[in-house]
Amino acid sequence: MKAQITIDRARIWIAVAILGFIALGSFWIENAFRQRGVEDARKSMIRLEPDYYVEKFNFIRLSNSSKANYHLTGEKLIHLPRTDQYEITNPRINSFADMRPPVTIIAGRAIVDQKSDTVHPKREHDVVRLYDNVLVERPDGENSHAMRLETDYLTLTPDDDLITSDHQVTLFTEGIEAHAVGMVANNSTQHLELLSKVRARLKKRGS
């Protein structure tokens, strides 16, 4: 009888020991995954941090004919390594070309995607996205009238010399004030098209 009781107790203790090992193993695995998650999150946050910045910068983009066609300035430029983008505070862009008036674009902020084969999807062109109180101005030219465009978002594609937006825009030109949603402007041809919900009114002379 005592032998039977001893055997039963031994079995109980063996079962308790096995449960203890399972519990410790589960705790170790959970703790390991938790630590790994914390490290991955920390690394992810590190990658989100800018890796360098430049203050009061000037950048000139040259055309194929080696003539300056875009002059970009700003208060501060930072590089975002995770997305390989540049964020610019208070950007100012001046576009120059022969035989046409210059165009000036200012905004509160800009994000620049440079053409690249190392990102996915591959970037075929430079793209500048402008946000917050965006203003585009062009003076009178030989074949064009002065123009001012106001919006909260624009996309500039320097390679194609295009300025586009799918947001609300307000256009002032030649005594006309026009409001629309969406626009496409070709800086090379000086052609601008308002896309939808267009409303316009003629301004009185001197107003």
MARRODO-113382 format. One line per 5 residues: number of its first residue (from 0); their letters; for each residue z, y, x of N, C-alpha, C. Coordinates in nm, 2 decimals. Layout:
<recs>
NUM = a = Z:Y:X:Z:Y:X:Z:Y:X  ...
</recs>
This chain:
<recs>
0 = mkaqi = 0.00:-0.12:0.08:0.00:0.00:0.00:0.00:0.13:0.09  0.08:0.12:0.19:0.09:0.24:0.28:-0.04:0.26:0.35  -0.10:0.14:0.39:-0.23:0.15:0.46:-0.34:0.22:0.37  -0.33:0.18:0.24:-0.43:0.24:0.15:-0.41:0.39:0.13  -0.28:0.43:0.12:-0.25:0.57:0.11:-0.30:0.65:0.24
5 = tidra = -0.27:0.59:0.36:-0.32:0.65:0.48:-0.47:0.67:0.49  -0.54:0.56:0.44:-0.69:0.57:0.44:-0.73:0.68:0.35  -0.67:0.69:0.23:-0.71:0.79:0.13:-0.68:0.93:0.19  -0.57:0.95:0.26:-0.54:1.08:0.32:-0.64:1.11:0.43  -0.68:1.01:0.51:-0.77:1.03:0.61:-0.91:1.08:0.55
10 = riwia = -0.95:1.01:0.44:-1.07:1.05:0.38:-1.06:1.20:0.33  -0.95:1.23:0.27:-0.93:1.37:0.22:-0.94:1.47:0.33  -0.88:1.44:0.44:-0.88:1.53:0.56:-1.02:1.54:0.62  -1.09:1.43:0.62:-1.23:1.43:0.67:-1.31:1.52:0.58  -1.30:1.50:0.45:-1.37:1.58:0.35:-1.34:1.73:0.37
15 = vailg = -1.21:1.76:0.38:-1.17:1.90:0.40:-1.23:1.96:0.53  -1.23:1.88:0.64:-1.29:1.92:0.77:-1.44:1.95:0.75  -1.51:1.86:0.68:-1.66:1.88:0.66:-1.68:2.01:0.58  -1.60:2.03:0.47:-1.62:2.15:0.39:-1.59:2.28:0.48  -1.49:2.26:0.57:-1.46:2.38:0.65:-1.58:2.41:0.75
20 = fialg = -1.64:2.31:0.80:-1.75:2.33:0.89:-1.87:2.39:0.82  -1.89:2.34:0.69:-2.00:2.40:0.61:-1.98:2.54:0.58  -1.85:2.58:0.54:-1.81:2.71:0.51:-1.83:2.80:0.64  -1.79:2.75:0.75:-1.80:2.83:0.87:-1.95:2.85:0.91  -2.03:2.74:0.89:-2.17:2.75:0.92:-2.24:2.85:0.83
25 = sfwie = -2.21:2.85:0.70:-2.27:2.95:0.61:-2.23:3.09:0.64  -2.10:3.11:0.68:-2.06:3.24:0.72:-2.13:3.29:0.84  -2.15:3.20:0.94:-2.22:3.24:1.06:-2.36:3.28:1.04  -2.43:3.20:0.95:-2.57:3.22:0.92:-2.58:3.36:0.84  -2.49:3.38:0.74:-2.50:3.50:0.67:-2.47:3.62:0.76
30 = nafrq = -2.37:3.61:0.85:-2.34:3.72:0.94:-2.45:3.75:1.03  -2.52:3.64:1.08:-2.63:3.65:1.17:-2.75:3.73:1.10  -2.78:3.69:0.98:-2.89:3.76:0.91:-2.85:3.90:0.87  -2.72:3.92:0.84:-2.67:4.06:0.82:-2.69:4.15:0.94  -2.65:4.09:1.06:-2.66:4.17:1.18:-2.81:4.20:1.21
35 = rgved = -2.89:4.10:1.19:-3.03:4.11:1.21:-3.09:4.22:1.12  -3.05:4.22:0.99:-3.09:4.32:0.90:-3.05:4.46:0.94  -2.93:4.47:0.99:-2.88:4.60:1.04:-2.96:4.65:1.16  -2.99:4.56:1.25:-3.07:4.59:1.37:-3.21:4.63:1.33  -3.27:4.55:1.24:-3.41:4.59:1.19:-3.41:4.73:1.13
40 = arksm = -3.31:4.75:1.04:-3.30:4.88:0.98:-3.29:5.00:1.08  -3.20:4.97:1.18:-3.18:5.07:1.29:-3.31:5.10:1.36  -3.38:4.99:1.39:-3.51:5.00:1.46:-3.61:5.08:1.38  -3.61:5.04:1.25:-3.70:5.11:1.16:-3.67:5.26:1.15  -3.55:5.29:1.14:-3.51:5.44:1.14:-3.55:5.51:1.27
45 = irlep = -3.53:5.43:1.38:-3.57:5.49:1.51:-3.72:5.52:1.51  -3.80:5.43:1.46:-3.95:5.45:1.45:-3.99:5.56:1.36  -3.90:5.59:1.26:-3.93:5.70:1.17:-3.90:5.84:1.24  -3.82:5.84:1.34:-3.79:5.97:1.41:-3.91:6.02:1.49  -3.93:6.15:1.49:-4.04:6.20:1.57:-4.01:6.17:1.72
50 = dyyve = -4.12:6.14:1.79:-4.10:6.11:1.94:-4.13:6.23:2.03  -4.19:6.33:1.98:-4.20:6.46:2.05:-4.24:6.57:1.96  -4.22:6.69:2.00:-4.26:6.81:1.92:-4.31:6.92:2.01  -4.38:7.01:1.96:-4.43:7.13:2.03:-4.41:7.25:1.94  -4.36:7.36:2.00:-4.34:7.48:1.92:-4.44:7.59:1.96
55 = kfnfi = -4.48:7.67:1.86:-4.57:7.78:1.89:-4.69:7.73:1.96  -4.76:7.64:1.90:-4.88:7.58:1.97:-5.01:7.64:1.93  -5.11:7.62:2.01:-5.25:7.66:1.98:-5.34:7.55:2.01  -5.43:7.51:1.92:-5.52:7.40:1.94:-5.66:7.45:1.90  -5.76:7.42:1.99:-5.90:7.46:1.96:-5.98:7.33:1.95
60 = rlsns = -6.05:7.31:1.84:-6.13:7.19:1.82:-6.28:7.23:1.85  -6.34:7.17:1.95:-6.48:7.20:1.99:-6.58:7.12:1.91  -6.69:7.19:1.87:-6.80:7.12:1.81:-6.88:7.05:1.91  -6.99:6.98:1.87:-7.07:6.91:1.96:-7.15:7.00:2.05  -7.17:7.13:2.01:-7.24:7.23:2.09:-7.15:7.30:2.18
65 = skany = -7.02:7.25:2.19:-6.92:7.31:2.28:-6.87:7.45:2.24  -6.90:7.49:2.12:-6.85:7.61:2.07:-6.73:7.59:1.98  -6.63:7.67:1.99:-6.51:7.65:1.91:-6.54:7.67:1.76  -6.50:7.57:1.68:-6.53:7.59:1.54:-6.40:7.58:1.46  -6.29:7.53:1.51:-6.16:7.53:1.44:-6.05:7.57:1.54
70 = hltge = -5.98:7.67:1.50:-5.86:7.72:1.58:-5.74:7.70:1.50  -5.65:7.61:1.54:-5.53:7.57:1.47:-5.40:7.62:1.54  -5.32:7.69:1.47:-5.19:7.74:1.53:-5.08:7.70:1.43  -4.96:7.70:1.47:-4.84:7.67:1.39:-4.71:7.70:1.46  -4.61:7.70:1.38:-4.47:7.73:1.44:-4.42:7.60:1.51
75 = klihl = -4.45:7.49:1.45:-4.40:7.36:1.51:-4.48:7.24:1.48  -4.51:7.16:1.57:-4.58:7.03:1.55:-4.50:6.92:1.60  -4.48:6.82:1.52:-4.41:6.70:1.55:-4.50:6.58:1.54  -4.48:6.47:1.62:-4.56:6.35:1.61:-4.47:6.24:1.55  -4.52:6.17:1.44:-4.45:6.07:1.37:-4.51:5.93:1.42
80 = prtdq = -4.44:5.86:1.51:-4.50:5.74:1.57:-4.53:5.63:1.48  -4.45:5.61:1.37:-4.47:5.50:1.28:-4.60:5.51:1.21  -4.65:5.63:1.17:-4.78:5.64:1.11:-4.88:5.71:1.20  -4.84:5.74:1.32:-4.93:5.81:1.41:-4.99:5.94:1.35  -4.91:6.02:1.28:-4.95:6.14:1.22:-4.88:6.26:1.29
85 = yeitn = -4.94:6.38:1.26:-4.88:6.50:1.31:-4.84:6.59:1.19  -4.72:6.64:1.19:-4.67:6.73:1.09:-4.66:6.87:1.15  -4.71:6.97:1.08:-4.72:7.10:1.13:-4.65:7.19:1.03  -4.56:7.28:1.08:-4.49:7.38:1.00:-4.57:7.51:1.01  -4.59:7.57:0.89:-4.67:7.70:0.88:-4.80:7.70:0.96
90 = prins = -4.89:7.60:0.92:-5.02:7.60:0.99:-5.11:7.72:0.95  -5.19:7.76:1.05:-5.30:7.86:1.02:-5.42:7.81:1.09  -5.53:7.79:1.01:-5.66:7.74:1.06:-5.76:7.85:1.05  -5.83:7.88:1.15:-5.95:7.97:1.15:-6.07:7.89:1.19  -6.17:7.90:1.10:-6.30:7.83:1.12:-6.40:7.94:1.16
95 = fadmr = -6.47:7.91:1.28:-6.57:8.00:1.33:-6.71:7.93:1.34  -6.81:8.00:1.31:-6.95:7.94:1.33:-7.04:8.06:1.33  -7.16:8.03:1.40:-7.26:8.13:1.41:-7.33:8.15:1.27  -7.36:8.27:1.24:-7.44:8.31:1.12:-7.37:8.29:0.99  -7.23:8.28:0.99:-7.16:8.28:0.87:-7.02:8.33:0.89
100 = ppvti = -6.96:8.39:0.78:-6.83:8.45:0.80:-6.72:8.35:0.83  -6.62:8.39:0.90:-6.51:8.30:0.93:-6.43:8.26:0.80  -6.36:8.15:0.81:-6.27:8.11:0.70:-6.13:8.09:0.75  -6.03:8.14:0.68:-5.89:8.13:0.73:-5.82:8.05:0.62  -5.74:7.96:0.67:-5.66:7.87:0.58:-5.51:7.88:0.63
105 = iagra = -5.42:7.91:0.54:-5.28:7.91:0.58:-5.20:7.83:0.47  -5.09:7.77:0.51:-5.01:7.68:0.42:-4.87:7.67:0.48  -4.78:7.61:0.40:-4.64:7.59:0.44:-4.63:7.47:0.53  -4.71:7.37:0.51:-4.70:7.25:0.59:-4.83:7.18:0.59  -4.86:7.10:0.70:-4.98:7.02:0.71:-4.95:6.89:0.77
110 = ivdqk = -5.02:6.78:0.73:-5.02:6.65:0.79:-5.16:6.62:0.84  -5.16:6.59:0.97:-5.29:6.56:1.04:-5.31:6.41:1.07  -5.41:6.35:1.02:-5.45:6.22:1.06:-5.57:6.23:1.15  -5.55:6.19:1.28:-5.66:6.19:1.37:-5.74:6.06:1.37  -5.87:6.07:1.39:-5.95:5.95:1.39:-5.89:5.85:1.49
115 = sdtvh = -5.89:5.72:1.46:-5.82:5.62:1.54:-5.87:5.48:1.51  -5.89:5.40:1.61:-5.92:5.26:1.59:-5.80:5.17:1.60  -5.69:5.23:1.63:-5.57:5.14:1.65:-5.48:5.13:1.53  -5.51:5.21:1.42:-5.43:5.20:1.30:-5.51:5.12:1.19  -5.44:5.08:1.09:-5.50:5.00:0.98:-5.47:5.07:0.85
120 = pkreh = -5.57:5.10:0.77:-5.71:5.09:0.80:-5.76:5.19:0.91  -5.86:5.16:0.97:-5.92:5.25:1.08:-5.95:5.39:1.02  -5.92:5.49:1.10:-5.96:5.63:1.06:-6.09:5.67:1.12  -6.18:5.69:1.03:-6.32:5.73:1.08:-6.33:5.88:1.11  -6.25:5.96:1.05:-6.26:6.11:1.07:-6.12:6.17:1.08
125 = dvvrl = -6.12:6.29:1.14:-6.00:6.37:1.14:-5.98:6.42:1.00  -5.86:6.42:0.95:-5.83:6.47:0.81:-5.70:6.56:0.82  -5.71:6.68:0.77:-5.59:6.77:0.76:-5.55:6.79:0.61  -5.43:6.75:0.58:-5.38:6.77:0.44:-5.28:6.89:0.44  -5.31:6.99:0.36:-5.23:7.11:0.36:-5.15:7.12:0.23
130 = ydnvl = -5.02:7.16:0.24:-4.93:7.16:0.12:-4.86:7.30:0.12  -4.82:7.33:0.00:-4.72:7.44:-0.03:-4.79:7.58:0.00  -4.82:7.65:-0.11:-4.87:7.79:-0.10:-4.99:7.80:-0.01  -5.09:7.71:-0.04:-5.21:7.71:0.04:-5.30:7.82:0.00  -5.35:7.90:0.10:-5.44:8.01:0.07:-5.56:8.00:0.16
135 = verpd = -5.68:8.01:0.10:-5.81:8.01:0.18:-5.88:8.14:0.15  -5.92:8.21:0.26:-5.98:8.34:0.25:-6.11:8.35:0.33  -6.21:8.41:0.28:-6.34:8.43:0.35:-6.39:8.57:0.32  -6.42:8.65:0.42:-6.47:8.79:0.39:-6.61:8.79:0.35  -6.66:8.90:0.31:-6.81:8.92:0.28:-6.89:8.87:0.39
140 = gensh = -7.01:8.81:0.36:-7.11:8.77:0.46:-7.24:8.82:0.42  -7.34:8.79:0.50:-7.48:8.84:0.47:-7.53:8.77:0.34  -7.49:8.64:0.32:-7.54:8.57:0.20:-7.43:8.52:0.11  -7.31:8.57:0.13:-7.20:8.53:0.05:-7.10:8.64:0.02  -7.03:8.63:-0.09:-6.93:8.73:-0.12:-6.79:8.69:-0.07
145 = amrle = -6.70:8.78:-0.06:-6.56:8.75:-0.03:-6.50:8.66:-0.13  -6.41:8.57:-0.08:-6.35:8.47:-0.16:-6.21:8.44:-0.13  -6.12:8.42:-0.23:-5.99:8.38:-0.20:-5.95:8.27:-0.29  -5.89:8.16:-0.24:-5.86:8.04:-0.32:-5.71:8.01:-0.30  -5.64:7.99:-0.41:-5.50:7.96:-0.40:-5.47:7.82:-0.47
150 = tdylt = -5.39:7.74:-0.41:-5.35:7.61:-0.46:-5.22:7.56:-0.39  -5.18:7.44:-0.43:-5.06:7.39:-0.36:-5.10:7.27:-0.28  -5.23:7.23:-0.28:-5.27:7.12:-0.19:-5.42:7.13:-0.17  -5.46:7.10:-0.04:-5.60:7.10:0.00:-5.61:6.99:0.11  -5.74:6.93:0.11:-5.77:6.84:0.22:-5.89:6.90:0.30
155 = ltpdd = -5.88:6.91:0.43:-5.98:6.96:0.52:-6.03:6.84:0.60  -6.17:6.82:0.60:-6.23:6.72:0.68:-6.32:6.80:0.78  -6.27:6.83:0.90:-6.35:6.91:1.00:-6.49:6.85:1.03  -6.50:6.72:1.05:-6.63:6.66:1.09:-6.74:6.69:0.99  -6.70:6.69:0.86:-6.80:6.72:0.75:-6.80:6.86:0.71
160 = dlits = -6.70:6.94:0.76:-6.69:7.08:0.72:-6.66:7.10:0.57  -6.58:7.01:0.52:-6.55:7.00:0.38:-6.41:7.04:0.35  -6.38:7.11:0.24:-6.25:7.14:0.19:-6.25:7.10:0.04  -6.15:7.01:0.01:-6.14:6.95:-0.12:-6.00:6.96:-0.18  -5.99:6.95:-0.31:-5.86:6.94:-0.37:-5.87:6.87:-0.51
165 = dhqvt = -5.77:6.80:-0.55:-5.77:6.74:-0.68:-5.66:6.80:-0.76  -5.60:6.91:-0.71:-5.49:6.98:-0.78:-5.55:7.11:-0.85  -5.46:7.18:-0.92:-5.49:7.31:-0.98:-5.53:7.41:-0.87  -5.64:7.48:-0.89:-5.68:7.58:-0.80:-5.71:7.71:-0.88  -5.70:7.82:-0.81:-5.73:7.96:-0.86:-5.83:8.02:-0.76
170 = lfteg = -5.94:8.07:-0.81:-6.05:8.13:-0.73:-6.07:8.27:-0.77  -6.07:8.36:-0.67:-6.10:8.50:-0.69:-6.23:8.53:-0.61  -6.34:8.58:-0.67:-6.46:8.62:-0.60:-6.55:8.70:-0.69  -6.60:8.81:-0.63:-6.70:8.89:-0.70:-6.66:8.93:-0.84  -6.54:8.98:-0.86:-6.49:9.03:-0.99:-6.46:8.91:-1.09
175 = ieaha = -6.45:8.79:-1.04:-6.43:8.68:-1.13:-6.30:8.61:-1.09  -6.21:8.58:-1.18:-6.09:8.50:-1.16:-6.11:8.36:-1.23  -6.11:8.25:-1.16:-6.14:8.12:-1.22:-6.02:8.03:-1.19  -5.99:7.95:-1.29:-5.89:7.84:-1.28:-5.95:7.71:-1.31  -5.91:7.61:-1.23:-5.97:7.47:-1.25:-5.88:7.37:-1.19
180 = vgmva = -5.91:7.24:-1.22:-5.84:7.13:-1.16:-5.95:7.06:-1.07  -5.93:7.06:-0.94:-6.02:7.00:-0.85:-6.13:7.09:-0.80  -6.17:7.08:-0.68:-6.28:7.16:-0.62:-6.33:7.09:-0.49  -6.46:7.13:-0.46:-6.52:7.08:-0.34:-6.59:7.20:-0.28  -6.56:7.23:-0.16:-6.62:7.35:-0.09:-6.69:7.30:0.04
185 = nnstq = -6.82:7.33:0.06:-6.89:7.29:0.18:-6.90:7.42:0.27  -6.82:7.42:0.38:-6.82:7.54:0.46:-6.95:7.57:0.53  -7.03:7.47:0.55:-7.16:7.48:0.62:-7.26:7.55:0.53  -7.26:7.51:0.40:-7.36:7.57:0.31:-7.31:7.68:0.23  -7.17:7.71:0.24:-7.11:7.81:0.17:-7.11:7.79:0.02
190 = hlell = -7.12:7.66:-0.02:-7.12:7.62:-0.16:-6.99:7.57:-0.21  -6.94:7.62:-0.32:-6.81:7.58:-0.38:-6.83:7.53:-0.52  -6.77:7.42:-0.56:-6.79:7.36:-0.69:-6.65:7.34:-0.75  -6.62:7.39:-0.87:-6.50:7.36:-0.95:-6.53:7.24:-1.04  -6.43:7.15:-1.04:-6.47:7.02:-1.10:-6.43:7.00:-1.24
195 = skvra = -6.32:7.04:-1.29:-6.28:7.01:-1.43:-6.18:7.12:-1.48  -6.18:7.13:-1.62:-6.09:7.22:-1.69:-6.10:7.36:-1.63  -6.23:7.41:-1.62:-6.26:7.54:-1.57:-6.24:7.65:-1.67  -6.17:7.75:-1.63:-6.15:7.87:-1.72:-6.18:7.99:-1.63  -6.25:8.09:-1.67:-6.29:8.20:-1.59:-6.28:8.33:-1.68
200 = rlkkr = -6.25:8.44:-1.61:-6.26:8.57:-1.68:-6.31:8.68:-1.58  -6.38:8.77:-1.64:-6.43:8.88:-1.56:-6.33:8.99:-1.54  -6.31:9.04:-1.42:-6.21:9.14:-1.40:-6.28:9.28:-1.40  -6.22:9.37:-1.46:-6.28:9.51:-1.47:-6.29:9.57:-1.33  -6.38:9.65:-1.31:-6.40:9.71:-1.18:-6.28:9.80:-1.16
205 = gs = -6.22:9.79:-1.03:-6.11:9.88:-1.00:-5.98:9.81:-1.03  -5.98:9.70:-1.10:-5.85:9.63:-1.14:-5.81:9.53:-1.03
</recs>
